[in-house]
Amino acid sequence: MAGIYLHIPFCRKACHYCNFHFSTTHQRIPEMVQAIGKEMLLRRDYLNETVETVYLGGGTPSLLSVADLEQLLSPLYQQYTVSANAEITLESNPDDITTANLTAWRKLGINRLSIGIQSFFAQDLQWMNRAHTVQQSIQSIQLAQAEGFHNITIDLIYGTPGLTDENWEQNIDTALSLQVPHLSCYALTVEPRTALDKMIHTGKIPDVDPEQQARQFSILTQKTAMAGMEHYEISNFALPGFRSRHNSSYWRGKNYLGLGPSAHSFNGQSRQWNVSNNSLYLAALAKEELPFEVETLTETQQMNEYIMTGLRTIEGVSLTYLTERWGDSKAHTLRKSAEKYIRNGQVRLNNDHLQLEPSGKFFADGIAADLFQ
C-alpha cells in the first residue's frame, strides 16, 4: 500500500500556533496548481505500486476552487494506479464547507473530510486567530453528513491557555454528540517564531501547563473509550472501521510520495523533502527541476524510526519483526532498555510486542527517544 500527499500552501488567515508552510497571499494559486501537476508528472515513477490513499493537506486545500481541485486530481488518477476503494481525504475549514462544495467534492472522488474545528468555544477560536465561528463548526459537520460524508475526522486542541477541564469535556461531548467517528486531538505545542511564541514571551497569554495537558489528555482517553472509540495512535481516536488509512500507512512505514512545497516523501530507504518556499518551488518547476533534498537512512535510523512510530500505535513495537529485519541482538537490547518502563507500568510486553500502557501514552515521545539505539 502506498499513499500520495499533496501540500496546498495557502490559508485564509495565519493561526497563531501554526508553523506549517503556507501563505495568506492567494494570487499564485493557479500557478501553484500547475506546478504541482508538473511535479506529479516528473515524479510518476517514484511509486511503483497501487495507491491506496490520497491526502490533500496544507495549508487549507478547501479554499481551492473546484476547478483547481479537479486539475490536481484528474491527472493523479491518470498517472498513478489508484485503488478503486482508495481513501481520498480533503483537509477543510468549516467556513469553506457549503452544500455546493460538498456535492462537487464528492463528484471528484473525495470520500473523507478532515475538518479543522480546534475548539467549540468562541474565545479559543479568537486567540487562535481562526477564520470560522462556533456555529460554522457545527453546521459544517451537519452539512457534510447530510451530503453523504460519513467518514469525517475533526481536529481539537487541548492544554491551551485558559481552557478549563469543564470546557475541554464539553468540546469532546460536542464532537461525540455530532456523531463524528474520528477525532485527532493534539496538546498545544509552542513552536518557535510563531505568533503564539511571541505572545507568551511578551506575557500576553500564559505559557502551556504540562500538568493541565496531562490531565486533559486523561479526560480525553477516558471519554473516548466510554464512547466506544479505539485509541489507535497517541493523538487519534476512531470508531470501528474509521481509522485514518493514510496516516496509518505513515506509522507502519509504508511508501508515500509528497507533492508541493515542503512535502515529504519516503520509499523505505530514503526520505526527501521539497523546498519550503513557494517562489523557489515555482521557479524550479518552471524549469522542470525537482527542488528537493534527500537523506538516505542508515539501518539504525530506520530502526529508530520504527520504534518511534510503532510505539505511538496501539499495535506497538514487534520484537519479532525487529529481530527479522535488524537482528536478534538489536531486539534483545531494546527489550532490555524497555525493562525499566515495564517495571514502572508505562510499557507492557504483550505477545512479543512492546506497547504503551495508559500511564505511558502521554510520555510516548520521551520513552521512544530513550529507547533509540
Secondary structure as a PSIPRED ss2 file (coil, helix, strand):
# PSIPRED VFORMAT (PSIPRED V4.0)

   1 M C   1.000  0.000  0.000
   2 A E   0.000  0.000  1.000
   3 G E   0.000  0.000  1.000
   4 I E   0.000  0.000  1.000
   5 Y E   0.000  0.000  1.000
   6 L E   0.000  0.000  1.000
   7 H E   0.000  0.000  1.000
   8 I E   0.000  0.000  1.000
   9 P C   1.000  0.000  0.000
  10 F E   0.000  0.000  1.000
  11 C C   1.000  0.000  0.000
  12 R C   1.000  0.000  0.000
  13 K C   1.000  0.000  0.000
  14 A C   1.000  0.000  0.000
  15 C C   1.000  0.000  0.000
  16 H C   1.000  0.000  0.000
  17 Y C   1.000  0.000  0.000
  18 C C   1.000  0.000  0.000
  19 N C   1.000  0.000  0.000
  20 F C   1.000  0.000  0.000
  21 H C   1.000  0.000  0.000
  22 F C   1.000  0.000  0.000
  23 S E   0.000  0.000  1.000
  24 T C   1.000  0.000  0.000
  25 T C   1.000  0.000  0.000
  26 H C   1.000  0.000  0.000
  27 Q C   1.000  0.000  0.000
  28 R C   1.000  0.000  0.000
  29 I H   0.000  1.000  0.000
  30 P H   0.000  1.000  0.000
  31 E H   0.000  1.000  0.000
  32 M H   0.000  1.000  0.000
  33 V H   0.000  1.000  0.000
  34 Q H   0.000  1.000  0.000
  35 A H   0.000  1.000  0.000
  36 I H   0.000  1.000  0.000
  37 G H   0.000  1.000  0.000
  38 K H   0.000  1.000  0.000
  39 E H   0.000  1.000  0.000
  40 M H   0.000  1.000  0.000
  41 L H   0.000  1.000  0.000
  42 L H   0.000  1.000  0.000
  43 R C   1.000  0.000  0.000
  44 R C   1.000  0.000  0.000
  45 D C   1.000  0.000  0.000
  46 Y C   1.000  0.000  0.000
  47 L C   1.000  0.000  0.000
  48 N C   1.000  0.000  0.000
  49 E C   1.000  0.000  0.000
  50 T C   1.000  0.000  0.000
  51 V E   0.000  0.000  1.000
  52 E E   0.000  0.000  1.000
  53 T E   0.000  0.000  1.000
  54 V E   0.000  0.000  1.000
  55 Y E   0.000  0.000  1.000
  56 L E   0.000  0.000  1.000
  57 G E   0.000  0.000  1.000
  58 G E   0.000  0.000  1.000
  59 G C   1.000  0.000  0.000
  60 T C   1.000  0.000  0.000
  61 P H   0.000  1.000  0.000
  62 S H   0.000  1.000  0.000
  63 L H   0.000  1.000  0.000
  64 L C   1.000  0.000  0.000
  65 S C   1.000  0.000  0.000
  66 V H   0.000  1.000  0.000
  67 A H   0.000  1.000  0.000
  68 D H   0.000  1.000  0.000
  69 L H   0.000  1.000  0.000
  70 E H   0.000  1.000  0.000
  71 Q H   0.000  1.000  0.000
  72 L H   0.000  1.000  0.000
  73 L H   0.000  1.000  0.000
  74 S H   0.000  1.000  0.000
  75 P H   0.000  1.000  0.000
  76 L H   0.000  1.000  0.000
  77 Y H   0.000  1.000  0.000
  78 Q H   0.000  1.000  0.000
  79 Q H   0.000  1.000  0.000
  80 Y C   1.000  0.000  0.000
  81 T C   1.000  0.000  0.000
  82 V E   0.000  0.000  1.000
  83 S E   0.000  0.000  1.000
  84 A E   0.000  0.000  1.000
  85 N E   0.000  0.000  1.000
  86 A E   0.000  0.000  1.000
  87 E E   0.000  0.000  1.000
  88 I E   0.000  0.000  1.000
  89 T E   0.000  0.000  1.000
  90 L E   0.000  0.000  1.000
  91 E E   0.000  0.000  1.000
  92 S E   0.000  0.000  1.000
  93 N C   1.000  0.000  0.000
  94 P H   0.000  1.000  0.000
  95 D H   0.000  1.000  0.000
  96 D H   0.000  1.000  0.000
  97 I C   1.000  0.000  0.000
  98 T C   1.000  0.000  0.000
  99 T H   0.000  1.000  0.000
 100 A H   0.000  1.000  0.000
 101 N H   0.000  1.000  0.000
 102 L H   0.000  1.000  0.000
 103 T H   0.000  1.000  0.000
 104 A H   0.000  1.000  0.000
 105 W H   0.000  1.000  0.000
 106 R H   0.000  1.000  0.000
 107 K H   0.000  1.000  0.000
 108 L C   1.000  0.000  0.000
 109 G C   1.000  0.000  0.000
 110 I C   1.000  0.000  0.000
 111 N C   1.000  0.000  0.000
 112 R E   0.000  0.000  1.000
 113 L E   0.000  0.000  1.000
 114 S E   0.000  0.000  1.000
 115 I E   0.000  0.000  1.000
 116 G E   0.000  0.000  1.000
 117 I E   0.000  0.000  1.000
 118 Q E   0.000  0.000  1.000
 119 S C   1.000  0.000  0.000
 120 F C   1.000  0.000  0.000
 121 F C   1.000  0.000  0.000
 122 A H   0.000  1.000  0.000
 123 Q H   0.000  1.000  0.000
 124 D H   0.000  1.000  0.000
 125 L H   0.000  1.000  0.000
 126 Q H   0.000  1.000  0.000
 127 W H   0.000  1.000  0.000
 128 M H   0.000  1.000  0.000
 129 N C   1.000  0.000  0.000
 130 R C   1.000  0.000  0.000
 131 A C   1.000  0.000  0.000
 132 H C   1.000  0.000  0.000
 133 T C   1.000  0.000  0.000
 134 V H   0.000  1.000  0.000
 135 Q H   0.000  1.000  0.000
 136 Q H   0.000  1.000  0.000
 137 S H   0.000  1.000  0.000
 138 I H   0.000  1.000  0.000
 139 Q H   0.000  1.000  0.000
 140 S H   0.000  1.000  0.000
 141 I H   0.000  1.000  0.000
 142 Q H   0.000  1.000  0.000
 143 L H   0.000  1.000  0.000
 144 A H   0.000  1.000  0.000
 145 Q H   0.000  1.000  0.000
 146 A H   0.000  1.000  0.000
 147 E C   1.000  0.000  0.000
 148 G C   1.000  0.000  0.000
 149 F C   1.000  0.000  0.000
 150 H C   1.000  0.000  0.000
 151 N C   1.000  0.000  0.000
 152 I E   0.000  0.000  1.000
 153 T E   0.000  0.000  1.000
 154 I E   0.000  0.000  1.000
 155 D E   0.000  0.000  1.000
 156 L E   0.000  0.000  1.000
 157 I E   0.000  0.000  1.000
 158 Y E   0.000  0.000  1.000
 159 G C   1.000  0.000  0.000
 160 T C   1.000  0.000  0.000
 161 P C   1.000  0.000  0.000
 162 G C   1.000  0.000  0.000
 163 L C   1.000  0.000  0.000
 164 T C   1.000  0.000  0.000
 165 D H   0.000  1.000  0.000
 166 E H   0.000  1.000  0.000
 167 N H   0.000  1.000  0.000
 168 W H   0.000  1.000  0.000
 169 E H   0.000  1.000  0.000
 170 Q H   0.000  1.000  0.000
 171 N H   0.000  1.000  0.000
 172 I H   0.000  1.000  0.000
 173 D H   0.000  1.000  0.000
 174 T H   0.000  1.000  0.000
 175 A H   0.000  1.000  0.000
 176 L H   0.000  1.000  0.000
 177 S H   0.000  1.000  0.000
 178 L C   1.000  0.000  0.000
 179 Q C   1.000  0.000  0.000
 180 V C   1.000  0.000  0.000
 181 P C   1.000  0.000  0.000
 182 H E   0.000  0.000  1.000
 183 L E   0.000  0.000  1.000
 184 S E   0.000  0.000  1.000
 185 C E   0.000  0.000  1.000
 186 Y E   0.000  0.000  1.000
 187 A E   0.000  0.000  1.000
 188 L C   1.000  0.000  0.000
 189 T C   1.000  0.000  0.000
 190 V C   1.000  0.000  0.000
 191 E C   1.000  0.000  0.000
 192 P C   1.000  0.000  0.000
 193 R C   1.000  0.000  0.000
 194 T C   1.000  0.000  0.000
 195 A H   0.000  1.000  0.000
 196 L H   0.000  1.000  0.000
 197 D H   0.000  1.000  0.000
 198 K H   0.000  1.000  0.000
 199 M H   0.000  1.000  0.000
 200 I H   0.000  1.000  0.000
 201 H H   0.000  1.000  0.000
 202 T C   1.000  0.000  0.000
 203 G C   1.000  0.000  0.000
 204 K C   1.000  0.000  0.000
 205 I C   1.000  0.000  0.000
 206 P C   1.000  0.000  0.000
 207 D C   1.000  0.000  0.000
 208 V C   1.000  0.000  0.000
 209 D C   1.000  0.000  0.000
 210 P H   0.000  1.000  0.000
 211 E H   0.000  1.000  0.000
 212 Q H   0.000  1.000  0.000
 213 Q H   0.000  1.000  0.000
 214 A H   0.000  1.000  0.000
 215 R H   0.000  1.000  0.000
 216 Q H   0.000  1.000  0.000
 217 F H   0.000  1.000  0.000
 218 S H   0.000  1.000  0.000
 219 I H   0.000  1.000  0.000
 220 L H   0.000  1.000  0.000
 221 T H   0.000  1.000  0.000
 222 Q H   0.000  1.000  0.000
 223 K H   0.000  1.000  0.000
 224 T H   0.000  1.000  0.000
 225 A H   0.000  1.000  0.000
 226 M H   0.000  1.000  0.000
 227 A C   1.000  0.000  0.000
 228 G C   1.000  0.000  0.000
 229 M C   1.000  0.000  0.000
 230 E E   0.000  0.000  1.000
 231 H E   0.000  0.000  1.000
 232 Y E   0.000  0.000  1.000
 233 E E   0.000  0.000  1.000
 234 I C   1.000  0.000  0.000
 235 S C   1.000  0.000  0.000
 236 N E   0.000  0.000  1.000
 237 F E   0.000  0.000  1.000
 238 A E   0.000  0.000  1.000
 239 L C   1.000  0.000  0.000
 240 P C   1.000  0.000  0.000
 241 G C   1.000  0.000  0.000
 242 F C   1.000  0.000  0.000
 243 R C   1.000  0.000  0.000
 244 S C   1.000  0.000  0.000
 245 R H   0.000  1.000  0.000
 246 H H   0.000  1.000  0.000
 247 N H   0.000  1.000  0.000
 248 S H   0.000  1.000  0.000
 249 S H   0.000  1.000  0.000
 250 Y H   0.000  1.000  0.000
 251 W H   0.000  1.000  0.000
 252 R C   1.000  0.000  0.000
 253 G C   1.000  0.000  0.000
 254 K C   1.000  0.000  0.000
 255 N C   1.000  0.000  0.000
 256 Y E   0.000  0.000  1.000
 257 L E   0.000  0.000  1.000
 258 G E   0.000  0.000  1.000
 259 L E   0.000  0.000  1.000
 260 G C   1.000  0.000  0.000
 261 P C   1.000  0.000  0.000
 262 S C   1.000  0.000  0.000
 263 A C   1.000  0.000  0.000
 264 H E   0.000  0.000  1.000
 265 S E   0.000  0.000  1.000
 266 F E   0.000  0.000  1.000
 267 N C   1.000  0.000  0.000
 268 G C   1.000  0.000  0.000
 269 Q C   1.000  0.000  0.000
 270 S E   0.000  0.000  1.000
 271 R E   0.000  0.000  1.000
 272 Q E   0.000  0.000  1.000
 273 W E   0.000  0.000  1.000
 274 N E   0.000  0.000  1.000
 275 V C   1.000  0.000  0.000
 276 S C   1.000  0.000  0.000
 277 N C   1.000  0.000  0.000
 278 N H   0.000  1.000  0.000
 279 S H   0.000  1.000  0.000
 280 L H   0.000  1.000  0.000
 281 Y H   0.000  1.000  0.000
 282 L H   0.000  1.000  0.000
 283 A H   0.000  1.000  0.000
 284 A H   0.000  1.000  0.000
 285 L H   0.000  1.000  0.000
 286 A H   0.000  1.000  0.000
 287 K C   1.000  0.000  0.000
 288 E C   1.000  0.000  0.000
 289 E C   1.000  0.000  0.000
 290 L C   1.000  0.000  0.000
 291 P C   1.000  0.000  0.000
 292 F E   0.000  0.000  1.000
 293 E E   0.000  0.000  1.000
 294 V E   0.000  0.000  1.000
 295 E E   0.000  0.000  1.000
 296 T E   0.000  0.000  1.000
 297 L C   1.000  0.000  0.000
 298 T C   1.000  0.000  0.000
 299 E H   0.000  1.000  0.000
 300 T H   0.000  1.000  0.000
 301 Q H   0.000  1.000  0.000
 302 Q H   0.000  1.000  0.000
 303 M H   0.000  1.000  0.000
 304 N H   0.000  1.000  0.000
 305 E H   0.000  1.000  0.000
 306 Y H   0.000  1.000  0.000
 307 I H   0.000  1.000  0.000
 308 M H   0.000  1.000  0.000
 309 T H   0.000  1.000  0.000
 310 G H   0.000  1.000  0.000
 311 L H   0.000  1.000  0.000
 312 R H   0.000  1.000  0.000
 313 T E   0.000  0.000  1.000
 314 I C   1.000  0.000  0.000
 315 E C   1.000  0.000  0.000
 316 G C   1.000  0.000  0.000
 317 V E   0.000  0.000  1.000
 318 S E   0.000  0.000  1.000
 319 L H   0.000  1.000  0.000
 320 T H   0.000  1.000  0.000
 321 Y H   0.000  1.000  0.000
 322 L H   0.000  1.000  0.000
 323 T H   0.000  1.000  0.000
 324 E H   0.000  1.000  0.000
 325 R H   0.000  1.000  0.000
 326 W H   0.000  1.000  0.000
 327 G C   1.000  0.000  0.000
 328 D H   0.000  1.000  0.000
 329 S H   0.000  1.000  0.000
 330 K H   0.000  1.000  0.000
 331 A H   0.000  1.000  0.000
 332 H H   0.000  1.000  0.000
 333 T H   0.000  1.000  0.000
 334 L H   0.000  1.000  0.000
 335 R H   0.000  1.000  0.000
 336 K H   0.000  1.000  0.000
 337 S H   0.000  1.000  0.000
 338 A C   1.000  0.000  0.000
 339 E H   0.000  1.000  0.000
 340 K H   0.000  1.000  0.000
 341 Y H   0.000  1.000  0.000
 342 I H   0.000  1.000  0.000
 343 R H   0.000  1.000  0.000
 344 N C   1.000  0.000  0.000
 345 G C   1.000  0.000  0.000
 346 Q C   1.000  0.000  0.000
 347 V E   0.000  0.000  1.000
 348 R E   0.000  0.000  1.000
 349 L E   0.000  0.000  1.000
 350 N E   0.000  0.000  1.000
 351 N C   1.000  0.000  0.000
 352 D C   1.000  0.000  0.000
 353 H E   0.000  0.000  1.000
 354 L E   0.000  0.000  1.000
 355 Q E   0.000  0.000  1.000
 356 L E   0.000  0.000  1.000
 357 E C   1.000  0.000  0.000
 358 P H   0.000  1.000  0.000
 359 S H   0.000  1.000  0.000
 360 G H   0.000  1.000  0.000
 361 K H   0.000  1.000  0.000
 362 F C   1.000  0.000  0.000
 363 F C   1.000  0.000  0.000
 364 A H   0.000  1.000  0.000
 365 D H   0.000  1.000  0.000
 366 G H   0.000  1.000  0.000
 367 I H   0.000  1.000  0.000
 368 A H   0.000  1.000  0.000
 369 A H   0.000  1.000  0.000
 370 D H   0.000  1.000  0.000
 371 L H   0.000  1.000  0.000
 372 F C   1.000  0.000  0.000
 373 Q C   1.000  0.000  0.000
